[in-house]
Amino acid sequence: MQIVGYDASDGGLLVSDGRVDGADPRRATGTVEYVALDPGTDLAYRLGDRHCAGVVTDEGHRPCDADDAPHCPDHTSTWVCARCTGTCLKDEMDCFDDHAVYLAAFAPDTFKVGVTKAWRLETRLREQGADRGAHVRTVENGRIAREIEAELATEIPDRVRVPAKRAGLGRPVDDAAWRRLIEDFSPLETFDLDYGLDLAERPVAETLATGRVRGTKGRLLVLDHGGSTYAVDLRELVGYEVTEGGTDRRLQSSLGAFE
């Protein structure tokens, strides 16, 4: 089996039973199972070798044995809209839905600007693991939204790295700093997002797929295992061959494990 993807919105892993066919790798396909990461779920995967996760299609999973992980150059796709600043990078512009320009907060005091289709604003905030959100503009298409984002990004970052998000786990948002940021925008709507993690201390950063799921927060999976709590970047699991049965690796323990 191989972990071939993840869902950062609802929280889930895509696990394939596919194997590379040496005769014709292009024809090899595997069945993909969605493993929900609901609170209380017990995971028991042992991580093996890691290589390219191939590609998941409507027909199933097409494996790849290239060493690059999570994806080799042949299976790496770039979402051009993420690099757009108002000048369309596609052959033809197709983002004609209403778009929302938003601000997001990540505990304790990391903030970003972003855009998304208006109808999926809260979903986008949850995909990123934001603690707070503020809808500041609605515009008629993605081009205008990206232009506004690019302008605001000269003052407010337009991306937040996973280590910064992980460092904020179990910490509150700096309310005063958040209010100062959004007060000049007169938000149309604000969001206070809860992920139900109930953390008393910061989890240990680790790459594993064994333990009882506490929950997910964007790309971060929070697991309890052996008396410690761990924060796992789901992207760092993609590409691993896995077998059933808990990990036998020695893991760093949190201070709480010794109390």
Summary of the structure (lengths in Angstrom):
residues: 259
radius of gyration: 20.0
end to end distance: 37.2
largest distance: 62.0
contacts: 798
relative contact order: 0.19
helix: 21%
strand: 34%
